[in-house]
Amino acid sequence: MPKPLNLIVACAENRVIGHHGRLPWRIPEDMAHFHRMTAGQTVVLGRVCYETWPRVRDDNRKPVVITRNQSLAQPNVRITNNVPEALAIAQELPGEIMICGGQRIYEETLPLADRIYLTLVHADVPGDTFFPEWRNLKWRETDRRESADANYRYTFSTLARVRD
C-alpha cells in the first residue's frame, strides 16, 4: 500500500506562498512548525525551494528535488525531472512524504494529496507564487490551532481528504 501524500504549506488568504523566490512574511512560529513537521521525513520540493532552504538536509530529512539541473546533486539528495518520478522515489525512502512546494509541485500533487498541513495567514499579501485553490475540494479539518505574532494572525490546520 502506498504511503500517504502530505502537503505542508503556509499561504495567505489570497493563496500567496511566495514573492520573488522568498516567503512573503517572517513568522518564526510557522518556521519552527515547518521544521518540526518535516524533520526525519522525505521532503519533495522544487529547485527554488531547495535553493532557498539551507537546512533541508538537517534533522535527517531526505530531500527529493524536482529539477533538470543535475549540478544540484549532493550526497543524500535525490534529483529527478518530474513529479511522478519524485513520488516513486519518495515511496521507497523512510519516513512520511512531505510535499514542500513550490507552486507547480503543489499544483501537480494537490489532486493526489491525502492530507494538508496548512498554515493559513489571515492577510492578503503581494506575491507571484500561489498555492492552488484547495477550498473547493472535500477536506475534513482534523486539527486546528489559532495563533498570532506582532504582524499576522494565522491558523495551523490539518486537513484530511474526504474520499467518496
C-alpha positions as CSV (number, residue, x, y, z in Angstrom):
1,M,0.0,0.0,0.0
2,P,1.5,3.4,-0.9
3,K,2.4,5.8,1.8
4,P,0.0,8.8,2.2
5,L,0.9,12.1,0.5
6,N,1.1,15.1,2.7
7,L,1.4,18.7,1.6
8,I,2.8,21.2,4.0
9,V,2.3,24.9,3.2
10,A,1.9,28.4,4.6
11,C,-0.3,30.6,2.5
12,A,-2.2,33.8,2.7
13,E,-5.9,34.2,2.3
14,N,-5.3,35.2,-1.3
15,R,-3.3,31.9,-1.7
16,V,0.1,33.7,-2.0
17,I,3.1,31.5,-0.9
18,G,6.0,33.4,-2.3
19,H,7.3,36.7,-3.6
20,H,10.5,36.9,-5.7
21,G,11.6,33.4,-4.6
22,R,11.1,34.1,-0.9
23,L,8.4,33.7,1.7
24,P,6.3,36.9,1.8
25,W,6.5,37.0,5.6
26,R,8.6,36.1,8.5
27,I,6.7,34.1,11.1
28,P,9.1,32.3,13.4
29,E,6.4,30.1,14.9
30,D,5.4,28.8,11.5
31,M,9.1,28.2,10.5
32,A,9.5,26.1,13.7
33,H,6.3,24.2,13.0
34,F,7.6,23.5,9.4
35,H,11.0,22.3,10.5
36,R,9.4,20.1,13.3
37,M,6.9,18.6,10.9
38,T,9.5,17.8,8.2
39,A,12.3,16.5,10.5
40,G,13.2,12.9,9.7
41,Q,10.8,12.8,6.7
42,T,11.2,12.6,3.0
43,V,10.7,16.1,1.5
44,V,9.7,16.6,-2.1
45,L,10.4,20.0,-3.4
46,G,11.2,22.1,-6.5
47,R,14.5,23.8,-7.3
48,V,13.7,27.2,-5.9
49,C,12.5,25.8,-2.6
50,Y,15.6,23.6,-2.4
51,E,18.0,26.5,-3.1
52,T,16.4,28.8,-0.5
53,W,16.2,26.2,2.3
54,P,19.8,25.9,3.7
55,R,18.7,23.4,6.4
56,V,16.9,21.0,4.0
57,R,19.4,18.2,4.9
58,D,19.4,18.9,8.6
59,D,17.4,16.8,11.1
60,N,17.7,13.7,9.0
61,R,15.4,14.9,6.1
62,K,15.6,13.0,2.8
63,P,15.2,15.6,0.0
64,V,13.9,14.7,-3.4
65,V,14.4,17.7,-5.7
66,I,12.5,18.1,-8.9
67,T,14.7,19.9,-11.4
68,R,16.5,19.5,-14.6
69,N,19.7,21.0,-13.0
70,Q,21.8,17.9,-12.3
71,S,24.5,20.1,-10.8
72,L,22.4,20.4,-7.6
73,A,23.1,16.8,-6.8
74,Q,24.7,16.3,-3.4
75,P,25.2,13.3,-1.1
76,N,21.8,12.2,0.3
77,V,19.9,14.5,-2.2
78,R,17.9,12.8,-4.9
79,I,17.4,14.7,-8.2
80,T,14.6,13.9,-10.6
81,N,13.0,15.6,-13.6
82,N,9.3,15.3,-12.7
83,V,6.7,14.8,-10.0
84,P,5.7,11.1,-10.8
85,E,9.4,10.1,-10.6
86,A,9.9,12.1,-7.4
87,L,6.9,10.4,-5.8
88,A,8.1,7.0,-6.8
89,I,11.5,7.7,-5.2
90,A,9.8,9.1,-2.1
91,Q,7.7,6.0,-1.7
92,E,10.9,4.0,-1.3
93,L,12.5,6.3,1.3
94,P,11.9,6.1,5.0
95,G,9.5,8.4,6.8
96,E,6.4,10.3,5.7
97,I,6.2,12.1,2.3
98,M,6.0,15.8,2.8
99,I,5.5,17.9,-0.3
100,C,7.1,21.3,0.4
101,G,6.4,23.3,-2.8
102,G,6.7,25.4,-4.9
103,Q,3.6,26.3,-6.9
104,R,4.0,23.8,-9.8
105,I,4.8,20.9,-7.4
106,Y,1.7,21.8,-5.3
107,E,-0.5,22.1,-8.4
108,E,0.5,18.6,-9.6
109,T,0.3,16.9,-6.2
110,L,-2.8,18.5,-4.6
111,P,-5.2,16.2,-6.5
112,L,-3.2,13.2,-5.1
113,A,-2.9,14.5,-1.5
114,D,-4.2,12.7,1.5
115,R,-3.5,15.5,3.9
116,I,-2.6,19.2,4.0
117,Y,-0.7,20.7,6.9
118,L,-1.8,24.3,6.3
119,T,-0.7,27.5,8.0
120,L,-3.3,30.0,6.8
121,V,-2.0,33.5,7.2
122,H,-5.1,35.8,7.7
123,A,-4.0,38.5,5.3
124,D,-3.8,39.3,1.6
125,V,-0.2,39.8,0.7
126,P,1.5,40.7,-2.6
127,G,3.2,37.8,-4.3
128,D,4.0,36.0,-7.5
129,T,3.7,32.3,-6.4
130,F,0.4,30.7,-5.3
131,F,-0.9,27.6,-3.6
132,P,-3.7,26.1,-5.8
133,E,-7.3,26.5,-4.7
134,W,-8.0,23.8,-2.2
135,R,-11.2,25.1,-0.6
136,N,-13.4,23.7,-3.4
137,L,-12.2,20.1,-2.7
138,K,-13.6,17.8,0.0
139,W,-11.5,18.1,3.2
140,R,-12.2,17.4,6.8
141,E,-10.3,19.5,9.4
142,T,-8.8,17.1,11.9
143,D,-6.8,19.6,13.9
144,R,-6.8,23.4,14.3
145,R,-4.9,25.9,16.4
146,E,-5.1,29.7,16.2
147,S,-2.1,31.9,16.8
148,A,-0.6,35.3,16.1
149,D,2.6,37.4,16.3
150,A,3.1,41.1,16.1
151,N,2.4,41.2,12.3
152,Y,-0.1,38.4,11.5
153,R,-2.9,36.2,12.7
154,Y,-2.7,32.7,11.4
155,T,-4.2,29.3,11.8
156,F,-2.5,25.9,11.9
157,S,-4.8,23.3,10.4
158,T,-4.6,19.7,9.4
159,L,-6.9,18.8,6.6
160,A,-7.7,15.2,5.6
161,R,-9.1,14.4,2.2
162,V,-12.6,13.1,2.3
163,R,-12.8,10.1,-0.1
164,D,-16.1,9.3,-1.7
